[in-house]
């Protein structure tokens, strides 16, 4: 019997015991004040879209083939005109340094170290210049919410391009803020307001509290320094009248790959590609905008059928594991984005927690590809997944009976 040596690095020791994103979530919940955790964990209204998205993944079956062994499996891919060492990257997230003081710095540095893209949100808490410094030679994408002030939007695009952001994600499912009831109940503002309840909630989380008080003030780095609750901030800054003319304006002002995020129907997918987008992100915003919206995982195969094999399709919403990535790729995605999964790691342990989240998903994906009998992600197909909502499966079941 051998005994493991005790570690003086408490964070590393804590993270080494995690075996899944759920483990990171549990640690993050313990170590993060309720308003910050709920901002990550919550969704719109009754949170049915978020819950059903997870149920959809869990109800899918992966179909293995035996006696199809390979020494190694290929996880690397090309997306939005550039390489990625893994078939997933870090999704754009807002208010990130509220979850942990290392925020986007940790996400960008970890993504660069793992050879995957990092996407910075318009509502991020680090500027494009700061993220460029943190990511170094890593790939970085910028996510745009179109402002009412078009010149401010144009300037933001110019800054992103000049700081090495090589792809633009335009989010189109947020003309107004979704009704995120947890945030309303928690009184979420930017910057955070200190009330008796928030002080009490944070007091027994000394590391978060110390970091919050000793690091630079928390703001949306690309927006205003004024104090608003989150729905008011979104509704005052962003344009609810956004339409196809605005997409054309963005296309004119961005000369790199352009991805449109928030697509849930084949018709909308076709419309934005015909308007000049280079690819799309199939997404329900993690269930944080329109509750009871169609599930992006169910929408994915029809969207792929509409666009054919040559258009980049990225899947976003509900990814928590390597198996989830495998399902999305098999159903038609070229690439995936992780949002909550990355933030759970961040809350659990800063940069080290983000590293752990990426490693957990990548390791499970590699193991699953071996067990499926494929040599890499390029071999994943519809035949590797059985879904409960596909009429073809119902027909097969009826024939068997």
Order of alpha helices (4+ residues) and beta strands (2+ residues): alpha-alpha-alpha-alpha-beta-beta-beta-beta-alpha-alpha-beta-alpha-beta-alpha-beta-alpha-beta-alpha-alpha-beta-alpha-alpha-beta-alpha-beta-alpha-beta-alpha-beta-alpha-beta-alpha
